Amino acid sequence: MQKRCVLSEKKNGVFLKEITRLKMKKMKESKVERGKSWIDKVVQF
C-alpha cells in the first residue's frame, strides 16, 4: 500500500508541474497576443 501512495504522489507532482507549465505558456501567449493587439492599435493610428 505504501508504494502505491508514493507512486500516485509522484504522478500528481508531475501532473501539477505540467499544469503549471501549461499555465505559464498560456500566460506568455496571452501577453504576446495583448502586445500584438496593442501594436496593431498603434499602427492603425
RACOR-V504177 format. One record per residue. N is the residue number from 1. SS is DSSP state (helix for helix, strand for strand, loop for the rest). PSI is psi as a letter, one per 20 degrees, with the letter a starting at -180 (* if undefined). OMEGA is omega as a letter, one per 20 degrees, with the letter a starting at -180 (none if undefined). Layout:
((N	SS	PSI	OMEGA) (N	SS	PSI	OMEGA))
//
This chain:
((1	loop	g	a) (2	helix	g	a) (3	helix	g	a) (4	helix	g	r) (5	helix	g	a) (6	helix	g	a) (7	helix	g	a) (8	helix	h	r) (9	helix	g	a) (10	helix	g	a) (11	helix	g	r) (12	helix	g	r) (13	helix	g	r) (14	helix	g	a) (15	helix	g	a) (16	helix	g	r) (17	helix	g	a) (18	helix	g	a) (19	helix	g	a) (20	helix	h	r) (21	helix	g	a) (22	helix	g	r) (23	helix	g	a) (24	helix	g	r) (25	helix	g	a) (26	helix	g	a) (27	helix	g	r) (28	helix	g	a) (29	helix	g	a) (30	helix	h	r) (31	helix	g	r) (32	helix	g	r) (33	helix	g	a) (34	helix	g	r) (35	helix	g	r) (36	helix	g	a) (37	helix	h	r) (38	helix	g	r) (39	helix	g	r) (40	helix	g	r) (41	helix	g	a) (42	helix	g	a) (43	helix	h	a) (44	helix	h	r) (45	loop	*	none))
//
